[in-house]
């Protein structure tokens, strides 16, 4: 095994222009380059207003002009005074759930002290004495369900009584209504209970993680001389996972019925949702290696279920299929995505799983569904149709006709539509335009107001001499076309030679090179250009936006083709007249750290330095869900796991 010292020399050069010097403190401490946005937006029922949390106030905002129409609650004026971290409305919009004293458990899950605020009489009441998790109103606004110490409770807002739904919850043993670590990290699941549309039933997960092996971390608390041991369940590739089952609790009978999800325990249930029928539960089931996805419909009273749709792949079924499943309001159809024609597109099915039609088609991908307006028979979605680097907003009929580009701005777009589809918030940027938040009327795409333009932020970046991205594309020796962009010093002179820092993430389906402002570690990279470095960002094989074949060619051998492409990148850069071929380094974080390690070990003749942050040293040490999705089980793919590990070089 070769041994290399992973270092990078940060040699400062004199700044040639009258620009302010970017410091580490500016980036990570002062927040000098923090952009403005509009956060925690909730559209109101009537479509004429939306609400947002700003300056510890939940404000009601007029859609027509973007101005605050009313402050619904001010945390500073409550008794007791609250620091509002998040909020949610009851469906009738007469009550608010306010979360405060938030303490994070893992990346997404947290405990909080929840309060119920009555918007009519201005009363404020704690949900319970102890911190809770995932407090959620019932659709009829009469009850709140929540999790406490791995058990589910229902609080009746009319009587003040609390019903305990489960009693077997125990830390590191049984979880009800919540998620174990690996489901949260890799399936993005935290809250795992769901009110039926009629508020009469509650579907929920139970996870038995008692047999999952434990991992211990040392946790250092402020002011303490010694650490405490934090023990949690971490299933590594090929090891045992939690056993999961789905149940439905009937509030009237107080009986719980298990849903039939099959006899196999070594499987996944990444998503559960109610159809429009309060007695029909939709359950997504995947096998252990995640190359089969099935949609089950279960009778919530009897637990009986049937498979209505099955998707199978020679490699893996991508997780985002799970988030695209949408049921129409009339209860007759559902929409699901698939890569069966080589690109991710949308398909319409009857409730029984009979294909009606493919809705979108082409050599491009549907990135996400924004919403389905059944009244006008339209789907709103984001796609890569303009180019793999762009994210643009479209509408199309459920019949697959009348596709329309919503607006003429090309770049990176995210959309938040009102419940009645009459208005939308647009979050937009391009390589020269920071985040813009604007309010639009859907009919005619009329722009009603600009809510955030980040002009102040843009002025700051200009004072600090931020440079624009320069996009490039090159062919490798294997005739693969790779996309990238440069950040060059402000005083760039192509007659000189510059050292280069290559940055990448490279994980399956990821994409660093997009027509957007910023990017991974953008401010730090700008600082490095001030120090005389060129920064090059490249997406290798296995990354997203370019179809199934390009994305999935790394299956079973993560690290192999990505490393070859990074070495090809260094060779391409080294042949440029303005690059010092003896001073090319590479860095990355997490998957990118894994890649930086492989690149320096396999490509020491072209890379002269590497920084690997939080790297994966061998996929055998990583978790089950992520690793096995792309690598299969280590018991059946030992060479794939070991051959491309930095520890094996």
C-alpha positions as a printed Julia matrix, in Angstrom:
649×3 Matrix{Float64}:
   0.0     0.0     0.0
   1.32    3.4    -0.97
   1.47    6.09    1.65
   0.82    9.72    0.79
   0.58   12.82    2.88
  -2.73   14.53    2.12
  -1.87   18.2     2.31
  -2.49   21.35    0.39
  -0.26   24.38    0.52
  -2.16   27.61    0.61
   0.33   30.09   -0.81
  -1.09   33.56   -0.83
  -0.36   35.97   -3.63
  -0.77   39.73   -3.6
  -4.22   40.89   -4.58
  -3.86   42.82   -7.79
  -7.1    44.75   -7.55
  -8.67   47.03   -4.98
 -10.86   44.24   -3.66
 -11.47   43.27   -0.08
  -9.73   40.11    1.07
 -12.0    37.18    1.84
 -11.21   35.6     5.2
 -12.2    32.31    6.79
 -14.03   34.37    9.41
 -16.11   36.04    6.68
 -17.18   32.65    5.42
 -17.78   30.61    8.55
 -18.18   33.04   11.44
 -19.51   36.43   10.35
 -21.92   35.24    7.68
 -20.69   37.98    5.36
 -21.86   36.1     2.28
 -25.2    34.87    3.55
 -27.99   35.31    1.0
 -31.54   36.38    1.84
 -34.5    34.16    1.07
 -38.11   33.54    2.07
 -38.39   30.68    4.55
 -41.11   28.53    6.14
 -43.79   29.53    3.65
 -47.29   28.11    4.09
 -49.99   28.92    1.56
 -53.35   29.86    3.08
 -56.52   28.03    2.12
 -58.1    30.84    0.11
 -55.05   31.24   -2.14
 -55.03   35.01   -1.58
 -52.48   34.92    1.22
 -49.49   32.94    2.38
 -47.73   32.94    5.73
 -44.05   33.06    6.6
 -41.91   33.1     9.73
 -39.79   36.23    9.95
 -38.19   37.92   12.98
 -40.0    35.53   15.38
 -43.35   36.49   13.87
 -45.77   34.37   11.85
 -47.01   36.84    9.26
 -49.9    36.72    6.82
 -48.83   38.13    3.46
 -50.96   39.44    0.61
 -50.28   37.53   -2.6
 -51.1    40.49   -4.84
 -48.4    42.8    -3.49
 -46.17   40.68   -1.25
 -46.87   42.94    1.75
 -47.61   41.86    5.32
 -51.36   42.01    5.85
 -51.38   40.8     9.46
 -49.05   39.46   12.14
 -50.77   36.27   13.27
 -48.53   35.69   16.26
 -45.48   37.46   17.68
 -43.32   35.14   19.76
 -41.82   38.09   21.64
 -45.26   39.15   22.9
 -46.54   35.77   24.03
 -46.83   34.7    27.65
 -44.53   32.92   28.11
 -42.29   34.53   25.49
 -41.34   31.97   22.84
 -38.59   31.71   20.27
 -40.59   30.2    17.41
 -38.52   27.72   15.42
 -41.31   26.35   13.23
 -45.08   26.42   12.96
 -47.99   24.66   11.27
 -51.67   25.48   10.77
 -54.67   23.34   11.52
 -56.59   22.64    8.33
 -59.31   25.14    9.29
 -56.57   27.74    9.97
 -57.97   28.53   13.41
 -55.03   27.14   15.36
 -51.24   27.04   15.15
 -48.73   24.53   16.45
 -45.63   26.43   17.55
 -42.32   24.61   18.1
 -39.72   26.06   20.46
 -36.73   24.79   22.49
 -35.68   22.59   19.59
 -32.97   20.0    20.24
 -31.74   18.02   17.25
 -31.19   14.29   17.59
 -29.75   13.43   14.18
 -29.59   15.36   10.91
 -33.34   16.04   10.67
 -35.15   14.71   13.74
 -35.57   16.8    16.86
 -37.51   17.18   20.07
 -39.32   20.42   20.8
 -41.72   21.99   23.23
 -44.93   22.41   21.27
 -47.65   24.93   22.03
 -51.15   25.22   20.6
 -52.04   28.82   19.78
 -55.7    29.64   19.19
 -55.93   32.38   16.56
 -59.5    33.26   17.56
 -59.15   33.77   21.32
 -55.34   34.24   21.35
 -54.86   31.53   23.99
 -51.59   29.61   24.26
 -51.33   26.14   25.79
 -48.44   23.65   25.95
 -49.14   20.32   24.3
 -47.7    18.49   27.31
 -45.12   19.05   30.04
 -42.39   17.09   28.27
 -40.67   17.77   24.92
 -42.38   16.01   22.03
 -41.58   15.0    18.49
 -43.51   15.52   15.24
 -46.66   17.15   16.67
 -49.29   17.11   13.89
 -52.9    18.32   13.73
 -55.59   15.92   12.61
 -57.34   17.06    9.4
 -60.48   17.99   11.39
 -58.33   20.18   13.69
 -59.71   18.47   16.81
 -56.65   16.45   17.81
 -52.85   16.46   17.77
 -50.71   13.33   17.46
 -47.11   13.3    18.65
 -44.27   11.03   19.76
 -42.73   10.92   23.22
 -40.0     8.43   24.16
 -40.71    6.23   21.12
 -44.45    5.99   21.75
 -47.36    7.69   20.0
 -49.91    9.85   21.82
 -53.06   11.66   20.71
 -54.14   14.84   22.48
 -57.8    15.82   22.2
 -58.01   19.61   21.86
 -61.69   19.68   22.86
 -61.55   17.54   26.02
 -57.91   17.98   27.0
 -57.52   14.21   27.3
 -54.47   12.31   26.05
 -54.64    8.78   24.62
 -51.53    6.61   24.46
 -51.61    4.68   21.19
 -48.51    2.5    21.73
 -46.72    1.37   24.88
 -43.85   -0.85   23.73
 -41.49    1.95   22.7
 -38.0     1.78   24.17
 -34.78    3.61   23.28
 -32.52    1.5    21.0
 -35.19   -1.21   20.96
 -38.63   -0.28   19.6
 -39.58    2.92   17.76
 -43.19    3.91   17.11
 -44.06    6.87   14.89
 -40.43    7.87   14.43
 -37.42    6.55   12.55
 -34.18    4.75   13.22
 -30.94    6.44   12.22
 -30.49    4.79    8.83
 -34.07    5.41    7.62
 -33.72    9.05    8.61
 -30.31    9.47    6.98
 -30.9     7.61    3.73
 -34.69    7.57    3.2
 -35.17   11.08    4.66
 -37.88    9.71    6.94
 -38.42   11.22   10.4
 -42.13   11.34   11.29
 -43.72    7.99   10.52
 -47.36    8.42   11.48
 -50.11    9.66    9.17
 -53.66   10.85    9.82
 -56.35    9.44    7.54
 -58.23   12.12    5.55
 -61.32   11.73    7.79
 -59.25   11.95   11.03
 -60.63    8.62   12.24
 -57.47    6.54   11.81
 -53.74    6.9    12.33
 -51.29    4.81   10.29
 -47.81    4.39   11.75
 -44.49    2.59   11.52
 -43.04    0.37   14.21
 -39.31   -0.35   13.97
 -37.69   -3.13   15.95
 -33.99   -2.27   16.06
 -33.15   -4.43   19.07
 -30.97   -6.79   17.01
 -29.13   -4.04   15.07
 -25.53   -3.69   16.18
 -24.58   -0.66   18.22
 -22.0     2.02   17.59
 -20.56    4.23   20.31
 -19.47    7.84   19.92
 -17.82   10.05   22.49
 -19.84   13.2    23.06
 -18.14   16.19   24.64
 -20.39   18.66   26.44
 -19.42   22.25   27.19
 -17.47   22.64   30.41
 -17.1    18.9    31.0
 -13.68   17.28   31.56
 -14.82   13.85   30.4
 -17.01   12.77   27.48
 -20.18   10.76   27.68
 -20.72    7.72   25.49
 -23.52    8.08   22.98
 -24.73    4.67   21.81
 -26.97    4.25   18.77
 -27.83    1.63   16.16
 -25.73    1.8    12.99
 -26.29   -1.06   10.49
 -23.25   -1.47    8.24
 -23.4    -2.96    4.74
 -24.41   -6.61    4.86
 -25.47   -6.45    8.52
 -28.94   -6.66   10.07
 -31.44   -3.82    9.7
 -34.46   -2.92   11.79
 -37.57   -4.99   11.21
 -40.4    -2.69   10.16
 -44.15   -3.12   10.14
 -47.08   -0.82    9.44
 -50.2    -0.58   11.6
 -53.41    1.44   11.62
 -55.0     2.66   14.86
 -58.75    3.24   14.87
 -59.62    6.12   17.2
 -63.22    4.99   17.78
 -62.55    1.35   18.63
 -59.05    2.0    20.0
 -57.92   -1.11   18.12
 -54.72   -1.48   16.09
 -54.54   -3.54   12.9
 -51.29   -4.63   11.25
 -51.08   -4.15    7.5
 -49.96   -7.08    5.35
 -46.58   -6.07    3.9
 -45.45   -9.64    3.21
 -43.59  -12.27    5.17
 -40.11  -10.99    4.29
 -38.59   -9.07    7.19
 -35.39   -8.08    5.38
 -36.99   -5.38    3.26
 -37.7    -1.64    3.31
 -40.81    0.5     3.6
 -39.5     3.89    2.46
 -42.89    5.64    2.17
 -46.47    5.41    3.41
 -49.36    7.73    2.54
 -53.12    7.68    2.51
 -54.93    7.64   -0.8
 -57.97    9.91   -1.02
 -59.94    7.02    0.53
 -59.71    6.96    4.35
 -59.79    3.19    4.3
 -57.1     2.69    1.64
 -53.46    3.04    2.63
 -50.64    3.28    0.09
 -47.39    1.53    1.08
 -44.16    1.5    -0.93
 -42.1    -1.65   -0.44
 -38.55   -2.29   -1.63
 -36.39   -5.39   -1.42
 -33.09   -5.33    0.48
 -30.88   -4.5    -2.53
 -33.43   -1.92   -3.76
 -33.82   -3.07   -7.35
 -37.53   -3.82   -6.92
 -40.11   -1.22   -5.89
 -43.74   -2.17   -5.3
 -46.75   -0.02   -4.52
 -49.17   -1.8    -2.19
 -52.74   -0.75   -1.44
 -53.89   -1.94    1.97
 -57.36   -2.09    3.49
 -56.97   -0.07    6.68
 -59.66   -2.05    8.49
 -58.65   -5.62    7.64
 -54.96   -5.12    6.83
 -55.31   -7.02    3.56
 -53.14   -5.67    0.75
 -52.34   -6.14   -2.91
 -49.51   -5.05   -5.2
 -50.82   -2.57   -7.79
 -47.51   -1.59   -9.42
 -44.06   -3.16   -9.62
 -40.88   -1.45  -10.9
 -37.76   -3.56  -11.4
 -34.22   -2.65  -12.44
 -31.02   -4.5   -13.29
 -29.23   -2.03  -11.0
 -31.36   -0.05   -8.53
 -34.61    1.87   -8.35
 -33.85    5.47   -7.41
 -35.27    6.77   -4.15
 -36.89    9.81   -5.77
 -39.47    7.49   -7.35
 -40.95    7.26   -3.85
 -41.5    11.0    -3.6
 -43.22   11.3    -6.98
 -46.16    9.02   -6.15
 -49.22   11.3    -6.21
 -52.92   10.41   -6.06
 -55.49   12.49   -7.92
 -58.23   14.16   -5.89
 -61.0    12.12   -7.52
 -59.42    8.95   -6.14
 -59.35    7.25   -9.55
 -55.71    7.6   -10.6
 -52.15    7.98   -9.42
 -49.01    9.35  -11.04
 -45.63    7.7   -10.65
 -42.21    8.24  -12.19
 -40.02    5.7   -13.93
 -36.76    5.48  -15.89
 -38.05    2.63  -18.04
 -37.29    4.55  -21.26
 -33.85    5.67  -20.08
 -34.9     8.99  -18.55
 -37.05    9.76  -15.54
 -40.59   10.55  -16.74
 -44.14   10.63  -15.41
 -46.79    7.96  -15.98
 -50.52    7.93  -15.25
 -52.13    4.79  -13.81
 -55.61    3.8   -12.7
 -56.0     3.15   -8.99
 -55.64   -0.57   -9.73
 -52.28   -0.01  -11.42
 -53.3    -0.17  -15.07
 -51.15    2.11  -17.24
 -53.2     4.87  -18.86
 -50.35    6.74  -20.57
 -46.84    8.09  -20.37
 -47.27   11.81  -19.7
 -43.79   13.24  -20.33
 -41.3    12.02  -22.94
 -37.87   12.94  -24.25
 -34.12   12.71  -23.73
 -34.33   14.71  -20.51
 -35.4    14.14  -16.92
 -38.31   15.21  -14.76
 -36.57   16.39  -11.6
 -39.65   16.77   -9.41
 -43.42   17.21   -9.43
 -44.48   20.66   -8.22
 -48.2    19.95   -8.13
 -51.2    18.46   -9.89
 -54.11   20.77  -10.73
 -56.89   18.3   -11.37
 -59.42   21.06  -12.03
 -57.44   22.12  -15.12
 -55.99   18.63  -15.74
 -52.41   19.89  -15.49
 -49.17   18.77  -13.91
 -46.53   21.31  -12.93
 -42.97   20.03  -12.79
 -39.26   20.89  -12.91
 -37.12   19.3   -15.65
 -33.77   19.29  -17.44
 -35.3    19.72  -20.89
 -33.36   22.92  -21.67
 -30.08   21.23  -20.72
 -28.72   18.83  -18.07
 -27.34   21.89  -16.26
 -30.68   23.73  -16.02
 -33.75   23.29  -13.84
 -36.76   24.84  -15.55
 -40.47   25.05  -14.74
 -43.09   23.46  -17.02
 -46.74   22.53  -17.14
 -48.31   19.74  -19.16
 -51.79   18.25  -19.48
 -52.57   14.94  -17.83
 -53.18   13.76  -21.39
 -49.51   14.43  -22.21
 -50.33   17.42  -24.42
 -49.98   21.21  -24.25
 -46.56   21.28  -22.61
 -45.6    24.83  -21.68
 -42.43   26.48  -20.39
 -43.5    28.62  -17.43
 -41.43   31.75  -18.0
 -38.38   32.49  -20.1
 -35.61   32.61  -17.49
 -33.07   29.84  -18.0
 -31.07   28.74  -14.98
 -31.97   27.02  -11.72
 -35.58   27.22  -10.58
 -37.51   25.95   -7.56
 -41.26   26.49   -7.21
 -43.71   26.64   -4.3
 -47.3    26.76   -5.6
 -50.45   27.85   -3.81
 -53.0    25.19   -2.92
 -55.36   26.4    -5.65
 -52.52   26.69   -8.23
 -53.36   30.34   -8.9
 -50.01   31.66   -7.62
 -46.48   30.49   -7.04
 -43.27   31.56   -5.38
 -40.25   31.27   -7.64
 -36.74   30.76   -6.28
 -34.34   31.43   -9.13
 -30.65   31.91   -9.79
 -28.18   31.67  -12.67
 -24.37   31.85  -12.78
 -24.37   35.67  -12.58
 -27.57   36.22  -10.57
 -27.86   35.31   -6.87
 -31.04   33.89   -5.39
 -34.15   35.8    -6.49
 -37.49   35.16   -4.79
 -40.52   36.43   -6.67
 -44.28   36.07   -6.54
 -46.17   35.12   -9.72
 -49.69   34.61  -10.94
 -49.89   31.27  -12.73
 -52.21   32.51  -15.46
 -49.98   34.35  -17.89
 -46.93   33.85  -15.66
 -47.34   37.43  -14.49
 -44.73   38.56  -11.98
 -46.53   40.32   -9.12
 -43.66   41.19   -6.78
 -40.0    40.61   -6.06
 -39.69   39.51   -2.44
 -35.91   39.13   -2.23
 -33.45   40.32   -4.88
 -30.17   40.0    -2.95
 -28.86   43.25   -4.43
 -27.04   43.98   -1.18
 -25.45   40.53   -1.26
 -24.4    41.0    -4.92
 -22.82   44.35   -4.03
 -20.87   42.68   -1.22
 -19.59   39.95   -3.55
 -18.48   42.61   -6.03
 -16.57   44.47   -3.32
 -14.82   41.22   -2.42
 -14.05   40.54   -6.07
 -16.09   37.38   -6.59
 -15.4    35.97  -10.05
 -17.92   34.43  -12.45
 -18.05   30.78  -13.4
 -16.58   29.8   -16.77
 -18.18   26.61  -18.06
 -16.3    24.01  -20.07
 -16.74   20.52  -21.47
 -14.1    18.03  -22.53
 -13.79   14.51  -23.94
 -11.93   11.81  -22.03
  -9.82    9.11  -23.66
 -12.88    6.83  -23.31
 -14.92    9.31  -25.37
 -16.95   10.41  -22.37
 -18.04   14.05  -22.33
 -17.74   15.65  -18.88
 -19.11   18.99  -17.7
 -17.26   21.46  -15.5
 -16.67   25.08  -14.62
 -13.69   27.23  -13.66
 -13.3    29.96  -11.09
 -10.2    31.91  -12.12
  -8.31   34.67  -10.27
  -9.71   38.14  -10.93
  -6.38   39.19  -12.48
  -6.14   36.03  -14.58
  -3.47   36.21  -17.28
  -3.48   33.28  -19.69
   0.22   33.85  -20.41
   0.98   32.73  -16.83
   0.75   29.31  -15.2
  -1.55   28.75  -12.23
  -1.97   25.97   -9.67
  -5.39   24.27   -9.79
  -7.69   22.94   -7.08
 -10.14   20.35   -8.41
 -13.35   20.07   -6.39
 -15.94   17.33   -6.83
 -18.56   15.34   -4.93
 -19.14   12.6    -7.52
 -21.82   10.64   -5.64
 -24.5     8.72   -7.58
 -27.09   11.08   -9.03
 -25.46   14.18   -7.55
 -24.61   17.24   -9.63
 -22.21   20.07   -8.79
 -22.11   21.66  -12.24
 -25.38   23.52  -12.79
 -26.41   26.83  -14.31
 -26.92   28.38  -10.9
 -25.33   30.86   -8.57
 -22.87   29.46   -6.08
 -22.34   25.77   -5.46
 -20.55   23.58   -2.96
 -18.13   25.63   -0.83
 -18.49   28.51   -3.27
 -17.26   31.22   -0.88
 -14.18   29.2     0.1
 -13.38   28.62   -3.55
 -13.66   32.35   -4.21
 -11.15   32.9    -1.39
  -8.76   30.47   -3.07
  -8.94   32.41   -6.34
  -7.78   35.46   -4.38
  -4.77   33.4    -3.29
  -3.84   32.72   -6.89
  -5.51   29.38   -7.54
  -7.81   28.28  -10.32
 -10.69   26.18   -9.01
 -12.12   23.54  -11.36
 -15.39   21.75  -10.55
 -16.23   18.63  -12.58
 -19.02   16.01  -12.57
 -17.75   12.51  -13.49
 -19.67    9.45  -14.63
 -22.36    8.36  -12.19
 -23.65   11.88  -11.54
 -27.11   13.18  -12.35
 -29.03   15.12  -14.97
 -27.92   13.04  -17.95
 -30.16    9.99  -17.92
 -30.19    6.53  -16.42
 -27.26    5.02  -18.35
 -24.81    7.76  -17.38
 -25.96    7.75  -13.75
 -26.05    4.0   -13.2
 -22.87    2.92  -14.99
 -21.04    3.0   -11.64
 -23.37    0.38  -10.12
 -21.51   -2.33   -8.22
 -18.16   -0.58   -8.52
 -18.43    2.81   -6.87
 -15.21    4.76   -7.21
 -13.85    3.02  -10.31
 -15.11    5.21  -13.16
 -15.3     8.37  -11.07
 -11.59    8.02  -10.23
 -10.67    7.43  -13.86
 -12.62   10.55  -14.81
 -10.89   12.65  -12.16
  -7.5    11.5   -13.43
  -8.62   12.39  -16.96
  -9.69   15.79  -15.61
  -6.2    16.4   -14.23
  -4.65   15.39  -17.55
  -6.96   17.74  -19.43
  -6.14   20.59  -17.07
  -2.42   19.87  -17.22
  -2.45   20.33  -20.99
  -3.88   23.85  -20.74
  -1.22   26.49  -21.35
  -2.16   28.48  -18.26
  -2.09   25.54  -15.81
   0.98   24.47  -13.85
   0.73   20.71  -14.38
   2.99   20.09  -11.38
   0.58   21.83   -9.02
  -2.82   20.18   -9.44
  -4.64   19.17   -6.26
  -8.04   17.63   -5.55
 -10.38   17.8    -2.6
 -13.85   16.72   -1.53
 -16.12   16.01    1.39
 -17.84   12.7     2.27
 -18.19   10.92   -1.1
 -15.95   13.65   -2.47
 -13.41   12.86    0.23
 -13.51    9.21   -0.79
 -12.89   10.27   -4.37
 -10.03   12.61   -3.46
  -8.34    9.71   -1.68
  -8.73    7.39   -4.65
  -7.59   10.08   -7.08
  -4.29   10.81   -5.32
  -3.57    7.12   -4.78
  -4.35    6.04   -8.35
  -3.28    9.27  -10.01
  -0.15   10.37   -8.16
   1.46   11.14  -11.51
  -1.08   13.91  -12.2
  -2.29   14.96   -8.74
   0.21   16.53   -6.37
  -1.99   17.07   -3.32
  -5.35   15.96   -1.94
  -7.64   16.8     0.96
 -10.14   14.13    1.99
 -12.75   15.35    4.48
 -15.02   12.78    6.19
 -14.04   10.22    3.58
 -15.45    6.73    3.12
 -12.41    4.48    3.45
 -14.23    1.25    2.54
 -17.9     0.77    1.71
 -18.0    -2.16    4.14
 -17.98    0.43    6.95
 -20.84    2.51    5.55
 -24.56    2.05    6.22
 -26.83   -0.54    4.64
 -29.37    1.52    2.71
 -27.05    3.86    0.83
 -24.24    1.39    0.21
 -26.28   -1.62   -0.87
 -28.44    0.49   -3.21
 -25.37    1.17   -5.35
 -23.13   -1.8    -4.5
 -25.36   -4.74   -3.66
 -24.46   -6.84   -0.63
 -20.78   -7.26    0.26
 -21.38  -11.0     0.52
 -22.06  -11.04   -3.22
 -19.76   -8.25   -4.4
 -16.57   -8.5    -2.34
 -14.33   -7.32   -5.18
 -16.53   -4.3    -5.87
 -16.26   -3.26   -2.23
 -12.53   -3.8    -1.85
 -10.95   -3.03   -5.24
 -11.97    0.63   -5.18
 -11.26    1.3    -1.52
  -8.45    3.75   -0.68
  -7.34    1.21    1.92
  -6.61   -1.3    -0.86
  -4.34    0.94   -2.92
